[in-house]
Amino acid sequence: MIDPRLQVKLPGLTMKNPVMPASGCFAFGREYAQFYDLSELGAVAIKGTTSGLRSGNATPRVAETPSGMLNAIGLQNPGAEAVRDAELPFLANYDVPVLANVSGSTPEEYEEVIRTLTDVENVGAFELNISCPNVKEGGIQFGTDPEAAAELTAAVKRITSKPVYVKLSPNVTDVTAIALAVESAGADGLSLINTLLGMRMDWQTGKPVLANEKGGLSGPAVKPVALRMIYDVRQVTRLPIIGMGGIQTAEDVIEFMIAGADAIAVGTANFSNPFACPSIIQELSKWLERLDIEHIGDIRQQGETV
């Protein structure tokens, strides 16, 4: 049952609730559709898509850490045409908008992916992954340079009429500088944070645990960093923000919205609990009653008075 108190409308995304799975933690939804109806979700952020097939990094490429995990998957995906022809038609069976995550090594590759996907009806908006910390080229080089981030944003805005959200890297000194740069270039919204760059060492071999040596840290360990960065970005822009970073519960969602997020994405929690997203959605309705709040958006407004 849809709870109208949870409905959120963002550029390109009319959502039943503010909850979506984060890109890279949900693939294209096929596995999770075996557990629940994907139409329950507010949106689906699909796996980062590149122009062609990518097999990803060598293994091992995942490692557990206290209160989190490291991943160095390396943007493994079937390529834009396969996503257009096989994965997006599958998601079209569900009443849920798609946020298409786009990755690349060059501006031209980002543009090619967006050209391939822009006319797909159930793609409501694009999410530019300018902040992937575990590939050897592209990604993070755009996410840590305000000028490069702005140029890429402007380039893709010229070739699609659909809204563009830019996914920001936490691996910077001042995340607000990147946020303002992409806003000036025409970004319609922001997503943050992506994973923090980290690593683990194998004390027995004396070598890094990950074959890639370094990977992206996610999970509850990064939540305080995510909240701080969302709060800082909210002080300098009115753009819609999709917040993410260690969200596991409805209480976490409320914290993120107080900090300045308009919607949220659940990442690592999906791996340990495939029902994480629908469980959070159900709990959010209960929390609105407990807090005597008429609409989920009112939480954001309360946060603005802090």
C-alpha positions as CSV (number, residue, x, y, z in Angstrom):
1,M,0.0,0.0,0.0
2,I,1.3,3.4,-0.9
3,D,1.6,5.9,1.9
4,P,1.0,9.4,0.4
5,R,3.0,10.9,3.3
6,L,6.1,9.4,1.9
7,Q,5.8,10.6,-1.7
8,V,8.7,12.6,-3.0
9,K,9.0,14.4,-6.4
10,L,12.5,15.1,-7.7
11,P,13.6,16.2,-11.2
12,G,12.8,13.2,-13.4
13,L,11.8,11.0,-10.5
14,T,8.3,10.8,-9.1
15,M,8.8,8.6,-6.1
16,K,6.3,6.7,-3.9
17,N,8.8,7.1,-1.1
18,P,12.3,8.5,-0.7
19,V,14.0,5.1,-0.7
20,M,16.0,3.6,-3.5
21,P,18.9,1.1,-3.7
22,A,22.2,2.7,-4.4
23,S,24.0,2.0,-7.7
24,G,26.3,-0.9,-7.5
25,C,24.5,-2.6,-4.6
26,F,21.5,-3.8,-6.5
27,A,22.8,-4.7,-10.0
28,F,19.7,-4.3,-12.2
29,G,17.2,-5.6,-9.7
30,R,16.7,-9.2,-11.0
31,E,18.0,-10.9,-7.9
32,Y,16.1,-8.7,-5.5
33,A,12.9,-9.1,-7.5
34,Q,12.9,-12.7,-6.2
35,F,12.3,-11.3,-2.7
36,Y,9.8,-8.5,-3.1
37,D,7.9,-6.4,-5.7
38,L,10.3,-3.7,-7.0
39,S,7.3,-1.4,-7.4
40,E,7.5,-0.9,-3.7
41,L,10.7,1.2,-4.1
42,G,10.8,4.9,-4.6
43,A,13.3,4.5,-7.5
44,V,16.0,2.1,-8.7
45,A,19.5,3.4,-9.3
46,I,21.0,0.8,-11.7
47,K,24.6,-0.4,-11.8
48,G,27.1,1.9,-13.2
49,T,27.0,1.6,-17.0
50,T,29.9,2.1,-19.5
51,S,29.9,2.2,-23.2
52,G,31.0,-1.4,-23.6
53,L,31.3,-4.6,-21.6
54,R,33.6,-4.4,-18.6
55,S,34.8,-7.4,-16.7
56,G,36.0,-5.4,-13.8
57,N,39.1,-5.7,-11.6
58,A,40.9,-8.9,-10.7
59,T,39.9,-10.8,-7.6
60,P,39.8,-10.6,-4.6
61,R,37.9,-7.4,-5.0
62,V,35.7,-7.4,-1.8
63,A,36.9,-7.4,1.8
64,E,35.1,-7.0,5.1
65,T,36.1,-4.2,7.5
66,P,34.8,-3.3,11.0
67,S,31.3,-1.8,10.4
68,G,31.7,-1.8,6.7
69,M,33.3,-3.3,3.6
70,L,35.8,-2.5,0.9
71,N,35.0,-3.1,-2.8
72,A,37.1,-2.8,-5.9
73,I,34.7,-4.2,-8.4
74,G,35.9,-2.0,-11.2
75,L,32.6,-1.1,-12.8
76,Q,31.8,-4.6,-14.1
77,N,28.8,-4.3,-16.4
78,P,27.4,-5.6,-19.7
79,G,27.7,-2.3,-21.5
80,A,25.2,0.4,-22.5
81,E,23.5,-1.5,-25.4
82,A,22.9,-4.6,-23.3
83,V,21.5,-2.5,-20.5
84,R,19.2,-0.8,-22.9
85,D,18.1,-4.0,-24.6
86,A,17.9,-6.4,-21.7
87,E,18.0,-4.8,-18.3
88,L,15.9,-1.7,-18.6
89,P,13.0,-3.7,-20.3
90,F,13.1,-6.0,-17.3
91,L,12.7,-3.0,-14.9
92,A,9.9,-1.6,-17.1
93,N,7.8,-4.5,-15.8
94,Y,7.7,-2.6,-12.5
95,D,6.1,0.7,-11.6
96,V,9.3,2.4,-10.5
97,P,11.4,5.1,-12.1
98,V,15.0,4.4,-13.0
99,L,18.0,6.5,-12.2
100,A,20.6,5.4,-14.7
101,N,24.1,5.6,-13.3
102,V,26.6,6.4,-16.0
103,S,30.4,5.8,-15.8
104,G,33.3,6.3,-18.2
105,S,37.0,6.9,-18.7
106,T,36.6,9.9,-20.9
107,P,33.9,12.6,-21.5
108,E,33.2,11.0,-24.8
109,E,32.4,7.7,-23.2
110,Y,29.9,9.3,-20.8
111,E,28.3,11.0,-23.7
112,E,28.0,7.7,-25.7
113,V,26.3,6.0,-22.8
114,I,23.8,8.8,-22.3
115,R,23.0,8.8,-26.1
116,T,22.3,5.1,-25.9
117,L,20.0,5.3,-22.9
118,T,18.4,8.8,-23.1
119,D,15.3,7.7,-25.1
120,V,14.5,4.7,-22.9
121,E,11.1,5.6,-21.4
122,N,11.6,4.3,-17.9
123,V,14.9,6.1,-17.4
124,G,13.7,9.2,-15.5
125,A,17.1,10.7,-14.9
126,F,20.9,10.1,-15.1
127,E,23.4,9.9,-12.3
128,L,26.9,10.8,-13.4
129,N,29.4,8.6,-11.5
130,I,32.4,11.1,-11.4
131,S,33.7,9.6,-8.2
132,C,34.5,5.9,-8.5
133,P,37.7,5.4,-6.5
134,N,38.5,1.9,-7.6
135,V,39.2,2.1,-11.4
136,K,42.6,3.0,-12.8
137,E,41.3,5.7,-15.1
138,G,38.4,8.2,-15.3
139,G,35.8,8.5,-12.6
140,I,37.6,10.0,-9.7
141,Q,39.7,12.2,-11.8
142,F,36.5,14.1,-12.7
143,G,35.2,14.0,-9.2
144,T,38.2,15.7,-7.5
145,D,38.6,18.5,-9.9
146,P,35.9,21.2,-9.9
147,E,36.7,22.4,-13.5
148,A,36.7,18.8,-14.9
149,A,33.5,18.0,-13.1
150,A,31.8,21.1,-14.5
151,E,33.0,20.5,-18.0
152,L,31.7,16.9,-17.9
153,T,28.4,18.0,-16.5
154,A,27.9,20.6,-19.2
155,A,28.9,18.2,-21.9
156,V,26.2,15.6,-21.0
157,K,23.6,18.3,-20.4
158,R,23.9,19.3,-24.0
159,I,22.9,15.9,-25.3
160,T,20.0,14.9,-23.1
161,S,16.8,16.6,-22.0
162,K,16.5,14.3,-18.9
163,P,17.7,15.6,-15.5
164,V,21.3,14.9,-14.5
165,Y,22.4,14.2,-11.0
166,V,26.1,14.2,-10.2
167,K,27.5,11.7,-7.7
168,L,30.1,13.5,-5.5
169,S,33.3,12.0,-4.2
170,P,34.1,12.3,-0.4
171,N,37.8,12.0,-1.3
172,V,38.2,15.7,-1.6
173,T,39.2,18.6,0.7
174,D,36.1,20.6,0.0
175,V,33.1,18.8,-1.4
176,T,31.1,22.1,-1.6
177,A,33.5,23.3,-4.3
178,I,32.6,20.4,-6.5
179,A,28.9,20.8,-5.8
180,L,28.9,24.4,-6.7
181,A,31.0,23.7,-9.9
182,V,28.5,21.1,-11.2
183,E,25.5,23.3,-10.2
184,S,27.0,26.1,-12.3
185,A,27.3,23.7,-15.2
186,G,23.6,22.8,-15.1
187,A,23.4,19.8,-12.8
188,D,19.7,19.1,-11.8
189,G,20.6,17.3,-8.5
190,L,23.4,15.8,-6.5
191,S,24.1,12.3,-5.0
192,L,26.5,11.9,-2.1
193,I,28.6,10.4,-0.8
194,N,30.3,7.8,-2.9
195,T,32.7,5.4,-1.1
196,L,35.8,6.5,0.8
197,L,39.1,5.3,-0.5
198,G,40.6,2.7,1.8
199,M,42.6,-0.6,2.0
200,R,43.3,-3.6,4.1
201,M,46.5,-5.5,4.6
202,D,47.0,-9.3,4.9
203,W,49.3,-9.7,7.9
204,Q,50.2,-13.2,6.8
205,T,51.3,-12.3,3.3
206,G,52.4,-8.7,3.9
207,K,50.3,-7.6,0.9
208,P,47.1,-5.8,0.4
209,V,43.9,-7.9,0.7
210,L,42.4,-6.5,-2.5
211,A,44.1,-7.3,-5.8
212,N,43.5,-3.7,-6.8
213,E,45.3,-2.8,-3.5
214,K,42.8,0.0,-2.7
215,G,39.0,0.1,-2.8
216,G,35.9,2.0,-1.8
217,L,34.8,1.9,1.9
218,S,31.1,1.7,2.5
219,G,28.7,0.7,5.3
220,P,27.9,2.2,8.7
221,A,31.5,3.3,9.2
222,V,31.1,6.1,6.7
223,K,27.7,7.4,7.9
224,P,29.1,10.3,10.0
225,V,31.2,11.5,7.1
226,A,28.2,11.3,4.8
227,L,26.0,13.3,7.1
228,R,28.7,16.0,7.5
229,M,29.2,16.3,3.8
230,I,25.5,16.4,3.0
231,Y,25.0,19.0,5.7
232,D,27.9,21.1,4.3
233,V,26.6,20.9,0.7
234,R,23.0,21.8,1.8
235,Q,24.4,25.1,3.2
236,V,25.5,26.2,-0.2
237,T,22.9,24.9,-2.7
238,R,19.2,24.3,-3.0
239,L,19.6,21.5,-5.5
240,P,17.9,18.2,-4.7
241,I,20.2,15.8,-2.8
242,I,20.1,12.0,-2.8
243,G,21.9,11.1,0.3
244,M,23.8,7.8,0.9
245,G,26.5,6.3,3.1
246,G,25.9,3.7,5.7
247,I,22.1,3.8,5.8
248,Q,20.5,0.7,7.5
249,T,17.4,1.9,9.3
250,A,14.5,4.4,9.1
251,E,16.2,6.3,11.8
252,D,19.2,6.7,9.6
253,V,17.0,8.0,6.8
254,I,15.6,10.7,9.2
255,E,19.1,11.8,10.1
256,F,20.0,12.1,6.5
257,M,16.9,14.2,5.7
258,I,17.5,16.5,8.7
259,A,21.1,17.0,7.3
260,G,19.7,18.0,4.0
261,A,18.8,15.0,1.8
262,D,15.6,15.0,-0.2
263,A,15.8,11.2,-0.8
264,I,18.2,8.5,0.1
265,A,19.9,5.4,-1.3
266,V,20.6,2.2,0.6
267,G,23.8,0.5,-0.4
268,T,25.8,-2.1,1.6
269,A,22.8,-3.0,3.8
270,N,21.3,-4.8,0.8
271,F,24.0,-7.4,0.9
272,S,23.3,-8.5,4.4
273,N,19.6,-8.0,4.3
274,P,17.9,-8.3,0.8
275,F,14.7,-6.8,2.4
276,A,16.6,-3.7,3.7
277,C,14.8,-1.2,1.4
278,P,11.2,-2.4,1.9
279,S,11.8,-2.7,5.6
280,I,13.0,0.9,5.8
281,I,10.0,2.1,3.9
282,Q,7.6,0.3,6.2
283,E,9.4,1.7,9.3
284,L,9.4,5.3,7.9
285,S,5.6,5.3,7.9
286,K,5.6,4.3,11.6
287,W,8.2,7.0,12.4
288,L,6.0,9.7,10.9
289,E,3.2,8.7,13.3
290,R,5.6,8.6,16.3
291,L,7.0,12.0,15.4
292,D,3.6,13.4,14.5
293,I,4.8,14.5,11.1
294,E,2.3,14.9,8.3
295,H,4.7,14.5,5.4
296,I,8.3,13.2,5.0
297,G,9.3,16.5,3.4
298,D,8.6,18.2,6.7
299,I,11.7,16.5,8.2
300,R,13.8,18.4,5.7
301,Q,12.2,21.7,6.6
302,Q,12.9,21.0,10.3
303,G,16.5,20.4,9.4
304,E,16.7,23.8,7.8
305,T,15.9,25.5,11.1
306,V,18.8,23.7,12.9
